[in-house]
């Protein structure tokens, strides 16, 4: 599961979300679910301190901290390159 963390009235968040919509279509093919969350307290508890942010959770890894994407969320190619979605991955 991929979680997109955002804040209201955040232009960078809006731009990143627009790019992630295209990635979402590809992710669906491999069972990766995208969720949008606007909750600063919850974000902080998972290690997110700036918005926008993208974190990845692996099925069955409930006790572990998620993998936090550290690239440019407004760059669709970079998002795809850093977290390659393949049919062999369980996400």
C-alpha positions, 0 to 999 in steps of 0.5 A: 500500500502506498500512502500519500500524505498531504496538507490543505492549501499546499501547492506542492501537494496538489502538483505531486498528486497530479503526477501520482494519478498516472502512477496509480493506474500502473500500480493498480495492475499489480495490486498496489493500493494508493491512499490519500491522508490529511492527518498531521498527527498520524503522519508524524507518528509514522515518521512523516515531517514534511508535506507532501510525502509518500510512504510504502507499507508492505503486507504483513509488516505491521510492526515496522515503519514504512519506507518513506520516498525521498525523491521528487513526488512531482516527477512521475518518472522518479517515483516509478524509478525509486519504487519499481512496481513489478509483478514479482513484488508483494506490496 
